[in-house]
Amino acid sequence: MSARSFLQSWLWCVAFACAAQQQPAYLDRLLNEGAALNQQADYARSVPLLREATTLAPQNATANYLLGVALLQCGHPAEAVVPLRVAARVNPVNEAAEGYLGDAEMELKEFPLAAEAFLTAVSRAPDSEQTLVWWTDFSLERFRKLEFSLRATIRGRAAMLVVAADADQLDWKKKEELLQQAAVLDPSFNEIRGKLGIAQALLAEEADAEASLKSAQQTASDAISTLELGALVDTAQGRWSEANQKLLELDRRSQNEFNRMVAAWPQKLIPGPERKDPVWQCLRESRAKCPLIQVEPVRQETASAERVFAEGRWEQLIAEPAPPVNDAARWFWRGVAFARLGDCIHAIPALEHGLKPGGEPGAAELANCYEHEAVRNADHLQALGKEASVHLIRGDILLSIRLDPSKAADEYGQALRLKPNDPQLLEKLAEAYFSQAEIEKAQQTAQQALALNPNRKQLLRLLIQVALSERDYPTAHSLLGRLAAIEPDDAWIGVQQATAYAQTGHPEEAVQTLQPALDAGYPDEKGSLHALLAAQFRKLGRIDDARRTTAEAIRLADAFARQNENPAANDPTTETQPH
C-alpha cells in the first residue's frame, strides 16, 4: 500500500496553516486553491497553480509539499521527488512529506532512497501510527518481491534457508535440518559447510562436524564460521590451547559472534579447573563475564574492506565511514554486517544499495530484515494501543508473507469492527477475498470502499482485475478510463485496455494500445503479451508482423524456462512483476 493512502484531509490544513498568515495574498490564494483541488483529485488544475506557487517561493515547504503530492497522485513520481525533498528538508515536522517522498522513490524503483525516506519519517515520529503503517507497507511489498525472486532459483532458495537457520529462536536440530537442505540445493553456497558443521558439533555429531570442518577449510578458510567450527572440533578432541586461541581470535574479530558462541557453548566441552585461561574460567564460572575478557589486538597491516568482510569483523565494518553511493560492493558488506549484528534499521538501506553484488545472499538477508521490521512494527503499534493497525499489519503479513488470505480476511474484519467504513481496510479485505477467488465478495467490498473514496487508485485496479477475470469487458473499459484520467502515463492501464480490446474483437485498437507499451519495454518475461499481440496482427492480416512477434514470444518463453533451470541466470535485484 502506498504512503498516499493514509493521508487524511486534516493534513492538508496542517501543511499550510502554520505559514498561511505569513504569505503574500496571491501566494496564499494559490496554496488554498491548490489544496482544495488536490482534495478533489483535480490534479490537472492544481498542478499549474502549485507550480506557480513554487516559482514565487522556491523554498516554501507548503507549496512544494502540495505540488509533490499532486504530481505523485497524477502519475509523475519523477517530477514529484524534488519538491517533496524540499518540503521534507524545510519542514522536518511534516513527516508526511518523507512518506510521500518514499512512495515516489518506490514507484521509480529507487529502493535504497525509498527505504531511507520511510525510515526518516519513522525517526521523526517514532510513535506515529501513520508512519509506522507506511514503513510496514513498504517492508511487506519489498519482502514479497524479493521472496518471489529468490524462490524462482535453486540458489535463491538455498540463501533463504541459510538466513532462516540463523534465527536465534530455533533449536540446533532445526538449524541443522535447514542447513542440510541448503547444502543439498547448493553445495557451493558460501559458508554453508562451516555453519552446518557448527550445528553438528553442538549436537555432538563429531564425525560429521570434523568432515564439515575439512570442507569449510577448503572453501572458506577465512570465514568466521570456519573459525568457530575449528574451536568446537578442537575442544571435542582435547586440544584446549588451540581452541582457546581460536576463541580469542573470534573475540578479536567480532564480540557479537563471540557472545553468541559463548551462549551456545555445550557444558561437556568445557575443561576442568586445570585450564586457567580466562575463556575457560568464564565458561565454567559465569558466562556473563566472558564479554569482559580483555583480548590483546594482533598487529597487522590494514586489511581491505573485502577481507574484513570475509573474516566476519562486523563491528569494524560498521564503524567505517559510509562508502560512496556507487560503491555497491562495500554497501553490501556493510549491510550484511548490520544484519548480522541484528540492526535491520541500518542494514536495509545498505543492502538495498548493495543488492546487485550481493546477489541471492544479499537479497535473502534483506528480505529477512523487511519481515523483521513488519513484525516489530506490529508489536510497537500494539504497545501503543493501536489495535486496528495491528490487525491491519497482521492481515498484510498473512496475505503477503504467509500466503493465507482466509486468515488475513479475519484480521481485516477485526480491524473493520474497530474502524468501520475505513476505505483502506475495506480495500485490503477485498484483496483477501479476491485471493480466495470469492469474486462476488471482493467486488461488493471494493465497491463499498470506492463509494467512500472514488479516486482510490488501488481499488480501481482491483475492480479492473475482477472485471477482467469475470470477462466483464464493458465494466473493465469504464474503470480503466477512470484510472487513466488519474494516471494517464501508467503503462499497466494501456496493457489492460489492450487485453480487453483483444477479447472483445477489436484487434486494431488492441495493437494500437499494446504495441507501444511493449516497444517501450513493458515487462513480458514469459512472452504472453507478445503472443497476444501476434494474434491481433494475424486477425488484421499483418502476417510478417505476426511471425516476428511470435518469434519474440517464443524467445522470451524459452529464456524464462532456462532462467528457472539455471540459478546463475536469475537476478534477485530486478523486478519480476510489473507494478
N, C-alpha and C positions, 0 to 999 in steps of 0.2 A: 504494500500500500504506500502511495506517495505521500510526502510531507504535506502537500496541499490539502489533502483530505481532512486534516484536523483543524484547519484554521477557521475559527468561528467569527461571526460578524463583529464581535466586540474588538477583535484585534485590529480591524480597520480603524476604529476610533482611537485605540491606543497608539497606533502607528503615527498619527499626526496631531493628536490632541496636545502633546507636550510642546509642539513647536508652532501650532497654528497662529497663536497670538503674535508671534514674532515675525511672521511672514508678511511681505507686501500684499496688498489686497488682491492683485492679479494672480500672484503665485498661490495665494490661499484659495482662490476660486478654482484654479486648475487642480489643486490637490483634492478639494472636496468633490468636484465633478468627476475626476478620475476614479476616486474611491467608490463613488456611487455607481459608476458604470462597471467597475470591477465586480461589485456585489451582484450586478445584474448579468454578469458574464458577457457584457458587451465590450469585448476587448478591441474590436476594430475601431471603436470610437474612443476608448480610454487610452490606448497606446499613444496616439498623436498628442493628446493633451499632456500626458505624463512625460513624453519626450521633450515637449516644450518646457515643462517644469524643470527637468534636469538640465536643460540648456541654460535656463535662467539661474539655477542654483545647482551647479555640478556636484557639490558635496552635501546636498541636503538629504538626510537619511530617509525622510518620509517619501520624497519624490522618487528616489532610487529604489526604495523598497516596493512601492506600489507599481512602478514600471517593471521591475524584475518579476514580480508576481504575475502581472498581466502578460508579459512576454512568455513566461513559462506556461501559463494556462492556455495560451493560444498556439502552443506548439513550436516555440522558438527558444529552446533551452540555451543554445549557444549565445544568443543575444542577451539572455537573462542573467548570465553569470556576472558580468561586470557591474551592473547596477546593484545586484544583490551583495556582491563583495563590498561595494562602497557602503551600502546600508548596514551591513554587519560590522564593518570597521568603525563607522562614525557613531553608531548607536549600539554598543555592546549589550545593553539591557534587552534589546529586542532579539531574543533567541530564535524567533520565528524566521528572521532573515537568514540565519545559519541553516535552519531546517529547509527552507526553500532552496538555498544555495546547494545543499546536499542533494536535493531532489533533481536540480538542474544538472549537476555533475554526474549523477547516476544515469540520467537519460542520455548523456553524452558518453557514457561508459568510462568516465574518468573516476574509477572506483577508489583509488587512493585519496583523491581530493574530496570525493563524496563522504568517505569514512571520516576524514578529518573534520569536515563541516558538521556532520551529525555529532561527533564527539565534542566539538567545541560548543555546540548547543547544549549538550548534556552537562558539560563542565560549567557553563554559565548558569544553568538552572537544574542542579542535580536532583531536585525533588519534584520537578515539573512532570506532571502526568503526560502532558503533550510531548515533551522532548523525549521522554523515555519510550513512549509508543513509537515515535518517529524512528528512533535508533533501533528498536526491536524489529520494526517492519523492514528496514534496510538490511539488518542482520539476517533475517529469515530469507529474504529474497536472494541475498548473496549465497547463503548456505545452500539454497535449493539449486541454484545454477552450478555451483562448484561440485556439489554431490552428484548432480546429473552427469557432469562431465567426467568425474572420477569413476563412476560406476560403468562408464562406457568402455573402459580398458582394463586389462589384467593388472597392469602396473598401478593404475589408479585405485583399484580395489585393494591391492596389497598395501598401498600407502594408508588407506583408511583403516585397515586392520592394525597396522603398526601404531598409528596415533591412538586408536581406541585402546590398545593394550597398555598405553602409558597412563591411563586413568588411575589415580590413587585408590579409588574406592573398590577396585577389582581385586580379588584374591589372586595369588600367584598361579594357581592351576588354570584359572580362566585366562590370565595373561599368556600363559604358555600355549593354550589352545589357539588363541588369536594369532600369536606369532608363528605357530606352526602352519596355520592356514596361509599366512602371508608368505612364508618361506616356500610353500608349495606353489603358490601363484607366481612368485618372482624371486627365485633363489639369489639373484644378484642385487637385491634391494639393499641399499646402504645400511650398515649396522645391524642387519637382521640377525646375523649369527651371534653377535655379542649380546643383543637384547634377549634372544631366545636362550642363550647359554646362562644368563643371569637367572632367568626363571627356573631353568633346570637345576642350577646349583642350589637355589633357595628351596627347591622341592626335594633336595638330596638325591637327585638323579646324576650321580657323579660322573659316570662314564659318558653320558650324553653331554654334560657340561664341558668335559675335557675335549670332546670331539668338536663341540661348537667353538671352543677357545682356539683350537688349531685353525679352524676355518676363518674365524674372525681375525686372527693374526696375519693371515694371508691376504684378506680382502680389505680390512680396515684396521691396520695395526695401530694407528694413532688415535682411534676413536675412544671417547671416554667410556663407552660401554665395554670395549675390549679391556681397558684398564680395570674396570670394576669386576669383570668376569675373571681376569687374571688373579685379582686379590682373593676372590672366593675359592678358586681352584687351588691356589697356594695354601690357604688355610686348611682346606679339606685334606691336603696331603702333608700337613705338618710343617710347611715352610713358612714359619711365623715371621722371620726377618724380612723375607721377600714380600710377604703380604703386607707387613707394616709399612714398608717403603712405598708400595703401590697405594695404600690408603692415604699416606701423607701427600703423595703426588696428586691424588684425587682431590684432596682438600685445597691444594695449591691451585688446581685448575678451576674448581667450582665448589664453593662451600654449600650451595644448594644441593648439588648432586651428592656431596659428601654426607650431608644431613639425611638425605633420603636413603642412602645406603646404610648409614648407621641405624636408622629406624627399622630397616628391614633385616638387619644382620641376625642370623639364627644363633640361638644360645649355644648350640653344640659346636659352633665354630669359633668359640671364644677360649683362648688358652687359660691355663691355670695361673696362679699368683706368681709363678717363677718368671713370667714375662712382665717386665716393668715398664714397657713402652707406654706412653700416655694414651695411645689409641686403645690398647687392650685394657688399661686401667679404667678408662671411662666406660667401655663396653661392659666390664664386669660390675662396676660400682654404680654409675649413674650416667645413662646415655645423654641426659640433658646437658652434661658438662662437655660432651665431645666437641660441640661447635666452639668452645673456648680454647681448644688446643692451639698453641702458637706454632705455626709452621714457618720454618726458615725459607724465604724465597730462594730459588735457584737462579744464579746469574746466567743469563743467556742473551744472545743478540735479539734485537727487536724482531718479533715474528710478524709475518704478514697477516692481514685480516683473514685470509683464506685458511692459514694454518691455525690461527686462534680458533676459528670455527671448527675445523676438523678435530681439534683436541677438546672441544666442548668447554672452552673457557667463557662461559656465558656472561658472567658478571663483567669480565674485561671487555667483551664486545659491546655491551650496552653502555659502558662508561665512556666509550669513544664518541667523538662528535658525530652527529648525523651525517651520512655521506651525501654527496651531490645527488640531485634528483635523478640524473641519468645513470648513476652507478647502481644498476639493478641488482648485481650480484651481492654487493655489500648490503643493500637493503634486505635481501633475502636472508643473509647470515644474521643480520641484526634482528629481523623479525622472528626467526627461529629461536634466537637467544631469549627474547622476551617471552615467547610462548613456553619455552622450557622452564622459565622462572615463574610461570603462572600469571604473567602480566599481559592479558589479552588486549587491554585498552591501548597499549603501545605496540603490541605485536601486530594488530590488524592493519594499521596504515603502512607499517614497514613491509609486511608480507604482500600487501597489495602492490606496493612499489616494486617488489622483487619477485612477483609471481612468475614472470617469464623464465628466468634462470632457475627458479625454484622447482618448476615442473610439478609433477604429482606430489612429491613430499611437501612442497610449499603449499599447494592447494589443499592438501589434507589437514595440515596444521591450521590453515586459515579457516577452513570450514568448521573445524573443531572449536576454534575461538569464537566464531559467529554463533554457534549453537550455545556455547557457554554464556555469551553475553545475553542472548534471548532468555535463557533460564534465570540468569542473575537479575535481569530487569523485572521479570515476573515476581521474583521473591521481594525485590525492593518495593515494587508497587503494592504488594500485599502488606508489607510492613507499614506503608503509608495509608493503608485502608482504602485503596482504590480498587475495590473488588471487581467492578465492571471491566476495567482494563486488564486485571489479572485473568479473568475468564476469556477476554479477547485474545491475549497473548497465548494462553494455553490452547485455545482453539486454533490459533495460527500454527503453533508447534505441532499439534496433532494433524493439521491439514498439510503442512509443508514438509515436516520432518518425519513424523510417524506414519504419514500416508493413511490416516484413519479418519475419513470425512464424517463418519457416523458419530464418533465421539466428539469431533470438532463441532458438529451441529449442536450437540448437547451443551457444550461450553458457550457457544454463541447464544443459545437460547437462555442460559442462565444470565448472561450479560444483558440481554434484552429485558429480562424481568427487572433488572436494576436500572436500566436506561431505556425505557420503552420508546419506540419510534425513532431510534437513532439510525440515520442513514448508513453510517459505516458498518454498524453491527448487522443491519438487515442485508447489506451487500455481502458481508462475509458469510452469513447464513445461506444466502442464495448460492454463493460459490460452493459451499459444502453440499448443498442439495444437488447442484449440477454435477459435482464429482461423483455423487452416488447414482447418477442417471435418474434422479427424481425431477424430471423436467418440468412438470406442472408446478410443483412446489417452488422450484428455482425461479420460474417465470413470475409467479404471483408475488414472491418475496422481493424480487428485483423491481417489479413494477411498483410495489408499495414504497420501496426506498426512493425510486425515481420520482415519485409524486412529491416526496419531501425535498428532493434536491434534483431538479430537472437537468442540471448541467454536470452531473457527476459522471465523468468520462468512463471510469471503470465499470459502472453499472451499464452504460450504453454498450460497452464492449461485451459484457456478459450476456445481455439481451440479444445482441447480434449473434453470438455463438449459439444461444438457444434457438433462435430463429433459423439459422443455417442447419443446425442439427435436426430440426423438425422439417426442413425443406420449405419453410415459410418465407420464400424469397421476396415477396412484396413487403413484408414487415422488415426483413433484413435490409432491403434497399432504403426504406424510410429511416430506419435507425442509423444506417451508415451515412445518410445525408445529414442527419442531425449532428453526428460526431464529426463529420468533415467540416461542418461550419465552425466547430470549436477548434479542431486541429487540422487545418487544411493541408499541412505538409506531411502528415503521417502516412508513410508508405503502406502500413498494415491495412489501413482503410481501403486504399485502392486495390490491394490484393483480394480482400474480401468482396469488394464490389465486382471484381473480375470473376471470382468464383460464382457469385450469384448470377451474373450475366451469362456465364457459360452454361449454368444449369437451367436457365430459362430460355435457351435458344437464341441468344444474341451474341454470336461469335465475333462480330465486328467490334462491338463495344468491349467485349472481353479482351480482345487483342489490344485495343487502344489503351486499356487500363493496365493490363498485366505486363505487356512487353517493356514499357518504360521503367517499371519497377524492377524487373529482372536485369535490364541493361544497366541500371544504376547500382546493382549489387545487392538487391534484396536477398536474404538468406534462403537457400533452397538446397540444403545439404543432401537430401535424399533424391532430388530430381523430380519430385512430384509436380511442382509448379511448371517446370519446363514441359513435362508430359501433357499437362493441361493446355498449355499454350500451343503445343504441336497439334493437339486435337482440334483446336479452334482454327489453326491455319488450314488443316485438311478440309474443314467444313467450308472455308472460304475459297478452296481450290488453289491455295498457295502451297503447292506440293514441295517445291525446293526449300521453302522456309520450314515446312513441317519436317522434312528429312533432317535438316540441320539442327532443329530444336530437339528432335527425338534423339539424335546422336549425343547431344549435350546432356539430355536427361539420363541416358544410359551411362555416360561417363560419370556423372555425379552419383548415381546409384551404386556403381561399381566402386567408386572411391570411398563412399560411406561404408560399404561392406568390408573393404580392405582395412579401413581405419579401425573398425571394431575387432578385426583379427590381429592387428599389429599394434601393441601397446605404444610404441615409439611414435606412431603416426598421429596420436591424439594429443592435442594441446589444451590442458585444462584452463589456460588463460583466455581462450576465445569463447564467445557466446555461441551456444549451440541452438538457441531458440530465439526467434525474433521477439521483440518487445510487443 
